[in-house]
């Protein structure tokens, strides 16, 4: 997308104009007369998207070792629990510059090279942990892994924007999110199955998974379509100067905090209400299945007629409904019903949010724009544990979920104003 659109470009049928994030050069489309394409499906999406989704799912399937890092540090290398906590915190802090580094490299070196670099770096970090014989060696390996861990996220998201039309991006981003969610659940099952092994072997398996993913993408992912080298030297901080992106970043941080509070608070709520320990695993598995099974909703005519902000409004309302049910639920079937609602809401929110951010970004800066937006999750990861646990401790689960529901309702109400603020400036 470029910033050369004129006000006249936004005239006509609002279903065709929609918002600025739906304005792209016609090179992404085969239709000669501008007619609306049939809804995208897994089979009709570009092969690049399918390759990327499969490779990322395989990589996520192997990413079950972080749960065992603290165990390796304490049992294998003699660290105290407090020291292990500090190492894990250091890993988390290192992932923040990792994402920004990935966004910068995506726009400077190209998407494919950056993805392969990040995956290869993760493989090196995992191998180092597997071979570490001292605590300090494992600490350095964990920090290296953190610095590599998020590098491939921005270029992966940018690749999807590069090869799809805006109308098809929600489907593509939704499929990526669904595949990652399903692989994460499968990774948990795999971790439980192999946890009786020597824990060092688990890190070796993850390193092999990263290496295999990097090799697959090196062979199968097409070369980058764009030349980034010259443009990347100009306006490196342009994303931080774009008021539209900063506004989306602020709203995204609130949204991510609600979802992180959901992930952290739900297990504690289930325990507080006397439900069995397997409940959270079951709910997360159902949530992942809903994300996969609900993909056809993205292709229905009614949903395709919504612009991105209208779809976000719908997503936040579904999230609100699920959160309110969490506040009053006392048995597993009701919690499952809530999970179905907030999972469908998640489907709309994540796919449309990335579509909007990719749409306002210049082609040569998409990696940086997506990296900046992705920092919202890092901030939420720091805020949500404190807020959720304090509310649970001092006010109980009901107030936690009603507070989150109020925030989601406010975000839904904000979408029309957000659309007016962002679209006229393109």
FENMO-V419442 format. One record per run of one state. SS is the DSSP state (2 for helix, 1 for strand, 0 for the rest). FROM is the first residue (numbers start at 0). TO is the last residue. If there is no record, write none. Layout:
SS_FROM_TO ; SS_FROM_TO
//
This chain:
0_0_5 ; 2_6_9 ; 0_10_12 ; 2_13_16 ; 0_17_18 ; 2_19_21 ; 0_22_24 ; 2_25_27 ; 0_28_45 ; 2_46_61 ; 0_62_64 ; 2_65_75 ; 0_76_79 ; 2_80_107 ; 0_108_109 ; 2_110_130 ; 0_131_133 ; 2_134_148 ; 0_149_149 ; 2_150_162 ; 0_163_164 ; 2_165_193 ; 0_194_197 ; 2_198_219 ; 0_220_227 ; 2_228_231 ; 0_232_236 ; 2_237_240 ; 0_241_241 ; 2_242_271 ; 0_272_277 ; 2_278_298 ; 0_299_299 ; 2_300_303 ; 0_304_306 ; 2_307_327 ; 0_328_330 ; 2_331_359 ; 0_360_361 ; 2_362_393 ; 0_394_395 ; 2_396_422 ; 0_423_425
//
